[in-house]
Amino acid sequence: MQAIVVVTTVGTEEQAYLIARELVARRQAACVNIIPGIRSMYRWKGKICKDGELLLVVKTLEGEFEGVAATIRELHNYELPEILSFGVGEAEPRFLQWIADSVDKQADFVDEEEEEMAFADSDED
């Protein structure tokens, strides 16, 4: 069981929340940290650009990388999103097990936000 950390940057809080939520809801990631206040300077199409961004730090397993990358590409509005993976050299064993349990597609899963939305919709009827 090899843990990895995947990072990507996004331009808006809304985009960060959408990608983070989908990665967790699809059980491709155990957790996504959203870190605001990133300043990025980069070369794009011959120009030097600088932008404010948010950094997403995705905790998952190596076997989930392709799914994580596909979800980021699907939901990201950048033409070329940053998708970088770093292997975790060592991890606290219980935390590593939590990551593995969180991405287990066979485990029971309750999405409290979806339940709240469904409850709110039924109240409108």
CORVEN-V754724 format. One record per pair of residues at least 6 apart in sequence whose ideal C-beta (glycine too) atoms are under 6 Angstrom apart, sorted by the first residue. I is the first residue (numbers start at 1). GAP is how many residues later the second one is. D is the distance in whole Angstrom. If there is no record, write none. Layout:
[[I;GAP;D] [I;GAP;D]]
This chain:
[[1;99;5] [2;60;4] [3;85;4] [3;88;5] [3;93;6] [3;96;6] [4;56;6] [4;58;5] [4;81;5] [4;83;6] [5;81;5] [6;52;4] [6;62;5] [6;79;5] [7;50;6] [7;77;5] [8;48;5] [8;64;5] [8;73;6] [8;74;5] [8;75;5] [9;44;4] [9;46;5] [9;73;5] [10;6;5] [10;44;5] [11;42;6] [16;18;5] [16;38;4] [16;40;6] [18;57;6] [19;56;5] [20;12;4] [20;14;6] [22;49;6] [23;6;4] [23;9;6] [23;48;6] [27;76;5] [27;78;5] [28;36;5] [28;39;5] [28;40;5] [29;29;5] [29;31;4] [30;29;5] [30;69;4] [30;72;3] [31;28;5] [32;24;5] [32;26;5] [33;24;4] [34;20;6] [34;22;6] [35;20;4] [36;18;5] [38;15;5] [38;17;5] [40;11;5] [40;13;5] [41;9;5] [42;7;6] [59;40;6] [60;8;6] [61;42;6] [64;39;6] [65;20;6] [69;14;5] [72;9;6] [72;11;5]]
